[in-house]
Amino acid sequence: MTSIRARLLVALLTLVALVSLLAGALTYRRVLAETSTLFDYQLRQMALSLRSQVSLAPRLELPPQQGDADFVVQIWDPFGTRVYLSRPGLPLINRAVLGFEDLDLRGDTWRVYGLQTEDGVIQIAQPVRVREVLARHAALRIAIPLLLLLPLLGGAAAWIVSGSLAPLRRIAADVQRRDVHTLAPIDAIPVPQEIAPLIDALNNLLLRLQAAFQTQRAFVADAAHELRSPLTAVRLQLQLLDRAPDEVARLEARVELGAAVDRAIHLVEQLLTLARNEPRASGDELTATSLDAAAADGIADSHALAQARGVDLRLDATPGCLVRGDREALRVLVRNLVDNAVRYTPSGGRVQVRVHPAGDAILLQVIDSGPGIPAAERERAFDRFHRRASAPEGGSGLGLAIVRAIAERHGARIELGDAPGGGLVASVSFPRSS
């Protein structure tokens, strides 16, 4: 795992080192150039200081010279005769040079400046190698302190990085101290602007997890309560079967036992279907699915119940209504809506299923001619294990809860309303498949 701190430190220290080396190199070169200009200025000033003494050249006395760092002074009279040489024995410059010029004498380069006066020519010369040595020493005296600052800059960079990452370390420590039962939001400590979205996202996730856990705990508690009744009924029927005095009683007890087992199986299937279609619990990818085909499958599942109850069940669907979804889940959604409509619709009634485009959406409607649901109770109808007082036998109270879970998983919106001819219309609006 790559450390952000290590990456920042390496990047900053590399940047500081490169900038320091570049600054030192530029300063070194600049000082070399400035020193050369300063030496040229010195040559010219020396020549200017001697222009009033050309006539005294034979008796001219200069300060004693030491080593190669000194200058060589030559003076010519107006007739071209050398009348003064400050250092006999050095290579002679046998021509008068006016202004600045570099001359090669016996393998050495000399920097020469010549000044024309009324009494003759003054010429000042200096070895270029001497100038370069002095210039390098001056440049190093300035560049080396810059390089010596490199460790200090590195330490400052490390301190800045550590301080900047301190909020992350505090947050990490806070998260590490938590367990599955600690889902409270992270304390709103002062954090950099760049970290604030991460804290907000974590807090939103913790709140969603807390709500999901609370919902799950409530679901488990409700499921345990609801399963107790059918299981108790199964046990009671088993006891009645054991106590049956004759074959007729035993047959009746077996029939009742089978019905109790079927109710328990139906409830468990509904619970499993609800758990599978929780919006946050499903990891299945949704694909382009024909909603009209899923509606036909759902109606086929409820056809036998509609025939048994004498209800006219019809499908009016526009072909090619594609949505992003899970066809099996959509089949369950339609089946549950149709089952509810058929169970509440009296014999001889009608249930119509419609699938058609509606603007940017695909609309699924299940319309029945039953008693409907009062407006004040429609929101509660989607609660888990909620049964109306007039609910038929055999219901689990999970049908519409499963419908809402599947709708939310598919990003659909569900509404209950009054049917035009009386009864209930359940409308589910799905986004179109892009």
C-alpha positions as CSV (number, residue, x, y, z in Angstrom):
1,M,0.0,0.0,0.0
2,T,1.4,3.4,-1.0
3,S,1.6,5.9,1.8
4,I,0.3,9.4,1.1
5,R,2.8,10.8,3.6
6,A,5.7,9.0,1.9
7,R,4.6,10.1,-1.5
8,L,4.3,13.7,-0.4
9,L,7.6,13.7,1.4
10,V,9.4,12.1,-1.6
11,A,7.8,14.6,-4.0
12,L,8.4,17.6,-1.9
13,L,12.0,16.7,-0.9
14,T,12.8,15.9,-4.6
15,L,11.3,19.3,-5.6
16,V,13.2,21.1,-2.9
17,A,16.4,19.4,-3.8
18,L,16.0,20.2,-7.5
19,V,15.0,23.8,-6.9
20,S,17.9,24.2,-4.5
21,L,20.4,22.7,-6.9
22,L,19.0,24.8,-9.8
23,A,19.1,27.9,-7.7
24,G,22.7,27.1,-6.6
25,A,23.7,26.5,-10.2
26,L,22.1,29.7,-11.5
27,T,23.5,31.7,-8.6
28,Y,27.0,30.2,-9.3
29,R,26.8,31.1,-13.0
30,R,25.5,34.5,-12.2
31,V,28.2,35.3,-9.7
32,L,30.8,34.1,-12.2
33,A,29.5,36.5,-14.8
34,E,29.1,39.4,-12.3
35,T,32.7,38.8,-11.0
36,S,34.1,38.9,-14.5
37,T,32.3,42.2,-15.0
38,L,33.7,43.5,-11.7
39,F,37.3,42.5,-12.7
40,D,36.8,44.3,-16.0
41,Y,35.7,47.3,-14.1
42,Q,38.7,47.1,-11.9
43,L,41.1,47.0,-14.9
44,R,39.5,50.1,-16.3
45,Q,39.6,52.0,-13.0
46,M,43.3,51.1,-12.6
47,A,44.0,52.4,-16.1
48,L,42.1,55.6,-15.4
49,S,43.9,56.1,-12.1
50,L,47.3,56.1,-14.0
51,R,46.4,58.4,-16.9
52,S,47.8,61.4,-15.1
53,Q,51.1,59.6,-14.4
54,V,52.1,58.6,-17.9
55,S,54.7,61.3,-18.1
56,L,56.3,60.0,-14.9
57,A,56.3,56.4,-16.2
58,P,60.0,55.8,-15.8
59,R,59.8,56.8,-12.1
60,L,56.3,55.2,-11.5
61,E,56.1,53.1,-8.4
62,L,53.2,50.7,-7.9
63,P,52.4,48.7,-4.7
64,P,54.3,45.4,-4.4
65,Q,52.6,42.6,-6.3
66,Q,52.2,39.1,-4.9
67,G,51.4,35.9,-6.8
68,D,49.5,35.4,-10.0
69,A,46.6,37.5,-8.7
70,D,48.3,40.8,-9.5
71,F,48.1,42.8,-12.7
72,V,50.7,43.6,-15.3
73,V,50.9,47.3,-16.2
74,Q,52.5,48.5,-19.5
75,I,52.8,52.1,-20.7
76,W,53.7,53.3,-24.2
77,D,54.6,56.8,-25.1
78,P,53.0,58.5,-28.2
79,F,55.9,57.2,-30.4
80,G,55.1,53.5,-29.6
81,T,58.0,53.0,-27.2
82,R,57.3,51.0,-24.1
83,V,58.3,53.2,-21.2
84,Y,57.1,51.2,-18.3
85,L,56.6,47.5,-17.4
86,S,55.5,46.6,-13.9
87,R,56.6,42.9,-13.9
88,P,59.6,42.1,-16.1
89,G,60.0,38.5,-16.9
90,L,56.4,37.9,-17.8
91,P,55.2,37.4,-21.3
92,L,55.3,40.8,-23.1
93,I,52.3,42.2,-25.0
94,N,54.0,43.7,-28.0
95,R,51.1,45.7,-29.3
96,A,48.9,48.4,-27.9
97,V,45.3,47.2,-27.3
98,L,42.6,49.7,-26.9
99,G,39.5,48.6,-24.9
100,F,39.0,45.1,-23.7
101,E,40.5,42.1,-25.5
102,D,41.5,38.5,-24.7
103,L,45.0,37.6,-25.8
104,D,46.8,34.2,-25.9
105,L,50.4,34.4,-24.7
106,R,52.5,31.3,-24.3
107,G,49.4,29.1,-23.8
108,D,47.7,31.4,-21.3
109,T,44.8,33.6,-21.9
110,W,45.1,37.2,-20.6
111,R,42.4,39.8,-20.2
112,V,43.8,43.1,-21.4
113,Y,42.4,46.7,-21.2
114,G,44.0,49.6,-23.0
115,L,43.4,53.3,-22.4
116,Q,44.5,56.0,-24.9
117,T,45.7,59.2,-23.3
118,E,47.4,62.4,-24.6
119,D,50.7,61.2,-23.3
120,G,50.5,57.6,-24.6
121,V,48.7,54.3,-23.9
122,I,48.1,52.6,-20.6
123,Q,47.6,48.9,-20.7
124,I,46.5,46.7,-17.8
125,A,46.5,42.9,-18.2
126,Q,45.5,40.0,-15.9
127,P,45.6,36.2,-16.4
128,V,42.1,34.8,-17.1
129,R,42.8,31.7,-15.0
130,V,43.5,33.9,-12.0
131,R,40.2,35.7,-12.6
132,E,38.4,32.4,-12.9
133,V,39.8,31.1,-9.7
134,L,38.8,34.2,-7.8
135,A,35.4,34.2,-9.5
136,R,34.8,30.5,-8.5
137,H,35.8,31.2,-4.9
138,A,33.4,34.1,-4.8
139,A,30.5,32.1,-6.4
140,L,31.0,29.1,-4.0
141,R,30.9,31.4,-1.0
142,I,27.4,32.4,-2.1
143,A,26.1,29.1,-3.5
144,I,27.3,26.8,-0.7
145,P,25.0,28.4,2.0
146,L,22.1,27.9,-0.3
147,L,22.9,24.2,-0.6
148,L,23.4,24.0,3.2
149,L,19.8,25.2,3.6
150,L,18.6,22.0,1.8
151,P,18.3,19.9,5.0
152,L,16.4,22.7,6.7
153,L,14.0,22.9,3.8
154,G,13.6,19.1,3.9
155,G,12.8,19.1,7.6
156,A,10.3,21.9,7.1
157,A,8.6,20.0,4.3
158,A,8.4,16.9,6.5
159,W,6.9,18.9,9.4
160,I,4.4,20.6,7.1
161,V,3.3,17.2,5.6
162,S,3.0,15.6,9.0
163,G,0.9,18.5,10.3
164,S,-1.3,18.5,7.2
165,L,-2.0,14.8,7.5
166,A,-2.7,15.0,11.3
167,P,-6.5,15.3,10.8
168,L,-6.5,12.1,8.7
169,R,-4.6,10.3,11.4
170,R,-7.2,11.5,14.0
171,I,-10.1,10.3,11.8
172,A,-8.4,6.9,11.2
173,A,-7.9,6.5,14.9
174,D,-11.5,7.4,15.6
175,V,-12.7,4.8,13.0
176,Q,-10.3,2.1,14.3
177,R,-11.8,2.5,17.8
178,R,-15.3,1.8,16.6
179,D,-17.1,-1.6,16.4
180,V,-20.2,-2.8,14.6
181,H,-22.3,-1.3,17.3
182,T,-20.8,2.2,17.1
183,L,-22.3,3.9,14.0
184,A,-22.6,7.4,15.3
185,P,-21.3,10.1,12.9
186,I,-17.6,11.1,13.1
187,D,-17.0,14.2,15.3
188,A,-16.9,17.4,13.3
189,I,-13.3,18.3,14.2
190,P,-11.7,21.1,12.2
191,V,-10.4,19.4,9.0
192,P,-9.0,20.8,5.8
193,Q,-11.4,21.7,3.0
194,E,-10.2,18.7,0.9
195,I,-11.1,16.2,3.6
196,A,-14.5,17.6,4.5
197,P,-16.3,15.8,1.6
198,L,-14.8,12.5,2.8
199,I,-16.0,13.1,6.3
200,D,-19.5,14.0,5.0
201,A,-19.6,10.9,2.9
202,L,-18.5,8.7,5.8
203,N,-21.1,10.2,8.1
204,N,-23.8,9.7,5.5
205,L,-22.7,6.1,5.1
206,L,-22.8,5.5,8.8
207,L,-26.2,7.1,9.0
208,R,-27.4,4.8,6.2
209,L,-25.9,1.8,7.9
210,Q,-27.5,2.7,11.2
211,A,-30.9,3.0,9.5
212,A,-30.3,-0.2,7.6
213,F,-29.4,-2.1,10.8
214,Q,-32.4,-0.7,12.6
215,T,-34.6,-1.7,9.8
216,Q,-33.1,-5.1,9.7
217,R,-33.5,-5.6,13.4
218,A,-37.1,-4.5,13.2
219,F,-37.6,-6.8,10.2
220,V,-36.1,-9.8,12.0
221,A,-38.3,-9.1,15.1
222,D,-41.4,-8.7,12.9
223,A,-40.6,-11.9,11.0
224,A,-40.0,-13.9,14.1
225,H,-43.4,-12.6,15.4
226,E,-45.2,-13.4,12.2
227,L,-43.6,-16.8,11.8
228,R,-44.7,-17.8,15.3
229,S,-48.4,-18.0,14.3
230,P,-48.1,-20.3,11.3
231,L,-45.6,-22.5,13.1
232,T,-47.9,-22.7,16.1
233,A,-50.8,-23.6,13.7
234,V,-48.6,-26.4,12.2
235,R,-47.9,-27.8,15.7
236,L,-51.5,-27.6,16.7
237,Q,-52.6,-29.5,13.5
238,L,-50.0,-32.1,14.2
239,Q,-51.4,-32.6,17.7
240,L,-54.9,-32.8,16.3
241,L,-53.7,-35.4,13.8
242,D,-52.2,-37.5,16.6
243,R,-55.4,-37.3,18.5
244,A,-57.8,-38.0,15.6
245,P,-60.2,-40.8,16.7
246,D,-61.0,-42.0,13.2
247,E,-59.9,-41.8,9.6
248,V,-62.3,-38.9,8.7
249,A,-60.9,-36.8,11.5
250,R,-57.3,-37.7,10.5
251,L,-58.0,-36.7,6.9
252,E,-59.5,-33.4,8.0
253,A,-56.5,-32.8,10.3
254,R,-54.1,-33.6,7.4
255,V,-55.9,-31.1,5.1
256,E,-55.7,-28.4,7.8
257,L,-52.0,-29.3,8.4
258,G,-51.3,-28.9,4.7
259,A,-53.0,-25.5,4.6
260,A,-51.0,-24.4,7.7
261,V,-47.7,-25.6,6.0
262,D,-48.7,-23.8,2.8
263,R,-49.2,-20.5,4.7
264,A,-45.9,-20.9,6.5
265,I,-44.1,-21.6,3.2
266,H,-45.8,-18.6,1.5
267,L,-44.8,-16.4,4.4
268,V,-41.1,-17.6,4.3
269,E,-41.1,-17.1,0.5
270,Q,-42.4,-13.6,0.9
271,L,-39.8,-12.8,3.5
272,L,-37.0,-14.2,1.3
273,T,-38.3,-12.2,-1.7
274,L,-38.4,-9.0,0.4
275,A,-34.8,-9.6,1.7
276,R,-33.5,-10.2,-1.9
277,N,-35.1,-7.1,-3.2
278,E,-34.0,-4.6,-0.6
279,P,-32.6,-1.7,-2.6
280,R,-29.2,-1.7,-0.7
281,A,-29.0,-5.5,-0.4
282,S,-29.0,-6.4,-4.0
283,G,-25.7,-6.5,-6.0
284,D,-27.3,-7.7,-9.2
285,E,-26.7,-5.5,-12.2
286,L,-29.8,-4.3,-14.0
287,T,-30.1,-4.8,-17.7
288,A,-32.4,-3.7,-20.4
289,T,-35.6,-5.7,-19.8
290,S,-39.0,-5.8,-21.5
291,L,-41.5,-4.6,-18.9
292,D,-44.5,-5.8,-21.0
293,A,-43.0,-9.4,-21.1
294,A,-42.4,-9.3,-17.3
295,A,-46.0,-8.2,-16.8
296,A,-47.2,-11.1,-18.9
297,D,-45.2,-13.5,-16.8
298,G,-46.6,-12.0,-13.6
299,I,-50.2,-12.2,-14.9
300,A,-49.6,-15.9,-15.8
301,D,-48.7,-16.6,-12.2
302,S,-52.0,-15.1,-11.0
303,H,-54.2,-16.5,-13.7
304,A,-55.3,-19.5,-11.8
305,L,-56.3,-17.5,-8.8
306,A,-58.3,-15.1,-10.9
307,Q,-60.2,-17.9,-12.6
308,A,-60.9,-19.5,-9.2
309,R,-62.4,-16.2,-7.9
310,G,-64.3,-15.4,-11.1
311,V,-62.3,-12.3,-11.8
312,D,-61.7,-11.0,-15.4
313,L,-57.9,-10.5,-15.7
314,R,-56.6,-8.7,-18.7
315,L,-53.3,-7.3,-20.1
316,D,-53.1,-4.2,-22.2
317,A,-49.4,-3.6,-23.0
318,T,-47.5,-1.7,-25.6
319,P,-44.7,-3.9,-27.1
320,G,-41.1,-2.9,-26.7
321,C,-41.4,-1.0,-23.3
322,L,-37.8,-1.4,-22.1
323,V,-36.6,-0.5,-18.6
324,R,-33.3,-1.2,-16.8
325,G,-34.3,-4.0,-14.4
326,D,-34.2,-7.6,-13.2
327,R,-36.9,-9.5,-15.1
328,E,-37.6,-12.0,-12.3
329,A,-38.0,-9.2,-9.7
330,L,-40.3,-7.3,-12.1
331,R,-42.4,-10.5,-12.5
332,V,-42.7,-10.7,-8.7
333,L,-43.7,-7.0,-8.6
334,V,-46.5,-7.5,-11.1
335,R,-47.6,-10.8,-9.5
336,N,-47.9,-9.2,-6.1
337,L,-49.9,-6.3,-7.4
338,V,-52.2,-8.5,-9.4
339,D,-52.6,-11.0,-6.5
340,N,-53.7,-8.1,-4.2
341,A,-56.1,-6.8,-6.8
342,V,-57.6,-10.2,-7.5
343,R,-58.0,-11.1,-3.8
344,Y,-59.8,-7.8,-3.0
345,T,-61.9,-7.7,-6.2
346,P,-65.3,-9.5,-5.7
347,S,-66.4,-12.3,-8.0
348,G,-67.4,-11.0,-11.4
349,G,-65.1,-8.0,-11.1
350,R,-62.3,-6.9,-13.3
351,V,-58.6,-6.4,-13.0
352,Q,-56.7,-4.7,-15.9
353,V,-52.9,-4.5,-16.2
354,R,-51.6,-1.7,-18.5
355,V,-48.0,-1.1,-19.7
356,H,-47.4,1.9,-21.9
357,P,-44.9,4.8,-22.4
358,A,-45.6,8.0,-20.6
359,G,-43.2,10.7,-21.6
360,D,-39.7,9.8,-20.4
361,A,-41.0,6.9,-18.3
362,I,-42.7,3.5,-18.7
363,L,-45.9,3.3,-16.7
364,L,-47.2,0.1,-15.2
365,Q,-50.8,0.2,-13.9
366,V,-52.9,-2.4,-12.1
367,I,-56.5,-1.3,-12.0
368,D,-59.2,-3.3,-10.1
369,S,-62.9,-2.9,-9.4
370,G,-62.6,-3.7,-5.7
371,P,-63.4,-1.6,-2.7
372,G,-60.1,0.4,-3.0
373,I,-58.1,1.8,-0.1
374,P,-59.0,5.0,1.7
375,A,-56.5,7.8,1.0
376,A,-55.6,8.0,4.7
377,E,-54.5,4.4,4.7
378,R,-52.6,4.2,1.4
379,E,-49.1,5.0,2.8
380,R,-49.5,2.5,5.6
381,A,-50.4,-0.2,3.0
382,F,-46.7,-0.4,2.1
383,D,-45.6,-1.2,5.7
384,R,-44.4,-4.7,6.4
385,F,-47.0,-7.1,7.9
386,H,-49.7,-4.4,7.7
387,R,-53.1,-6.0,7.0
388,R,-56.3,-4.2,6.6
389,A,-59.3,-5.3,8.7
390,S,-61.0,-6.4,5.6
391,A,-58.0,-8.4,4.3
392,P,-58.8,-11.9,3.0
393,E,-57.4,-14.9,4.7
394,G,-54.0,-16.2,3.7
395,G,-52.3,-12.9,3.2
396,S,-48.9,-12.2,4.8
397,G,-49.0,-8.4,4.8
398,L,-45.8,-8.3,2.8
399,G,-47.1,-8.0,-0.8
400,L,-47.0,-4.2,-1.2
401,A,-43.9,-4.0,1.0
402,I,-42.2,-6.3,-1.6
403,V,-43.6,-4.2,-4.4
404,R,-42.1,-1.0,-2.9
405,A,-38.7,-2.6,-2.3
406,I,-38.5,-3.8,-5.9
407,A,-39.6,-0.4,-7.2
408,E,-37.0,1.4,-5.1
409,R,-34.3,-1.0,-6.3
410,H,-35.3,-0.1,-9.9
411,G,-35.5,3.6,-9.3
412,A,-39.2,3.6,-9.9
413,R,-42.0,5.6,-8.2
414,I,-45.2,3.9,-7.0
415,E,-48.5,5.5,-6.1
416,L,-52.0,4.3,-5.1
417,G,-55.0,6.1,-6.4
418,D,-58.7,5.8,-7.1
419,A,-59.7,3.9,-10.3
420,P,-62.0,5.9,-12.7
421,G,-64.9,3.4,-12.3
422,G,-64.3,2.7,-8.6
423,G,-61.7,0.6,-7.0
424,L,-57.9,1.0,-6.8
425,V,-55.2,1.8,-9.3
426,A,-51.6,1.0,-8.5
427,S,-49.2,3.0,-10.7
428,V,-45.5,2.3,-11.0
429,S,-43.4,4.7,-13.1
430,F,-40.1,3.3,-14.4
431,P,-37.3,5.3,-16.0
432,R,-36.8,4.4,-19.6
433,S,-33.8,2.2,-20.5
434,S,-31.2,4.3,-22.3
